Amino acid sequence: MSTAPFDYNTQRPRLIIPEYGRNVQRMVEHCLEVDDREKRTHTAKAIIQVIARLNPHLRNHDNFERTLWDHLWIMSEFKLDVDAPFPMPKPEELESKPERVPYPQTAVK
């Protein structure tokens, strides 16, 4: 009888964007390990195509390709160095909170 321990997701590293799944996260980690910049760029573009196929509803957005590239940089923790069609955003830009909405302070009728 085998007593090998089970591999639970709770014991694995946390997914940065869980909607894309562990396989996409592994692809991003592999892309970070590629030494040649040209191959790394080609791999990143392939990952973008996979993400777009997994989430066809994103194509309805005005800037869906920009969103996918932003998600790729987030999943790589902003370490990915590729020739992308968009500049890499600063982490502070993506983590900033919107300003508070001013609500009227008058009494309700």
FENKA-V996021 format. One record per backbone hydrogen bond with DSSP energy under -1.0 kcal/mol. CO is the residue of the C=O (numbers start at 0). NH is the residue of the N-H. Records with the same first field share a line. If there is no record, write none. Layout:
CO->NH + NH
This chain:
7->10
16->19
20->24
21->25
22->26
23->27
24->28
25->29
26->30
27->31
35->39
36->40
37->41
38->42
39->43
40->44
41->45
42->46
43->47
44->48
45->49
46->50
47->51
48->52
49->53
50->54
54->57
55->58
56->59
57->60
62->66
63->67
64->68
65->69
66->70
67->71
68->72
69->73
70->74
71->75
72->77
73->76
75->78
81->83
89->93
90->94
